[in-house]
Amino acid sequence: MAVAGLILGACITAQAGYRTETTVAPGAEAHQYVVQIKVIHVAKDGKTALLSARRLAVKAGEEGKINVGDEKEQNCFFCTAIVKEIAGGIEAVTAVVVKEKGQEKLSTAQSVTLRK
């Protein structure tokens, strides 16, 4: 697939005081993609704080996962990503769950199809 060197997509979602930003770009190896997932806290006054900006390399068709924080402390996030190669492009599906004091504060999933 000839897509090297360009960012394939960006998705932004917001919910319950949090915003997520996801980008997908080709990886260093064939059929590999780099998914960056940012989790941003948005205060009532509009000020933002970056909580996490993690990258993971995923092989096409395989799920990648990131767990940030300590579930025992009840403050954590879970991010998953899978990139599928389809005719003429890719389909990227990401999910983010944020827990604060043991309660789920954000649960979002995004899907984007990108054509060459």
N, C-alpha and C positions, 0 to 999 in steps of 0.2 A: 504494500500500500504506500503510495507516494505522498505522504503528508508531513514529512520531516520538516522541522523548523518553524512550524506555526502553531499558535495556541488554537486548539480545536474548539474550545467552548468555555463559556463562563455562565454560571447560574447564580442567582442571588435570591434568597428567600428570607423572610422576616416573620417572627412570631413571638409573642409573649416576652418581649424584652430582649430578644436575641435576633441576630442576623447571621446567615451563613453565606459564604461565597465559595464557589467551587470552580476550579479551572482544570482543564484536561489538555495535555500536550503529548506529543510522541515521546517515547523513551529512547534510551540509548541502543536498545536491541530491537530486532524485528518483532512485531506483534506485542510490544510493550508500551505502556502509557504511564505518564506521571500525573497523578491526580493530587491537586492541592485543595485542602478543605480548611477554610478559616471559620472560626466561631467567634462572633463579636457580640459583646453585651451592649445593649442600648439602654441608657438610663432615661428616666422620665423627662429630664431636661434636654435630651437629645445627644448628650455626650456619649462617646463610644469608647470601649476598651477591648482590645484584642485579647481574647482568652487563649486561643490556640491557632497556629498556622502550621499544620502538619502536611507533609508530602508522603505519598506512598507510590511505589512503582507496582503496577499490576500487569500481569500477562493477560492478553485478550481472552475473555471467557472465564477467567478465574476471579474470585472475590478477594479483595484486600480489606483488612480491618485495622482500625486504630482505636485503642482505649486510652483515654487520657484521664488522669486523676485516680483516686482511690475509692472504690465502691464502698469500702468499709466506713470511710468518712462521709459517704453519701453525697459527695460533690464530684461529678465525673461527666465525661461525654464519650459517646461511642459513635464512630464513623465507619461506614462501609462504602465500598465502591466496586463496581464491576463495569468493564468496558467490553462491548461486543462489537466485533467487526461485521458489518453488514454490507450488502451490495452498494458500492458508491460512497461509503463513509463509515461512521461508527455510531453506536448508541451507548451513552454513558448514563448509569443509574447510580445515584449516591443517596445515602440516608444518614441523618444525624439525630441523635437523642442526647439531650442535656438533662442531667439530674442535679437538683439543688436541694440540699438538706433532705435527700431521699425521695423528693417528689419530682416527677417528670415535668420539666418546664418547657421543653421544646421537643417535638418529634416531627421531623420533616423528611420527605423523600422527593427527589428530583430526578427527572429523566429528560435527556436532551438527545436528539438525533442530529448529527452533523454530517453534511455531505461535502465531498471533495469539490 
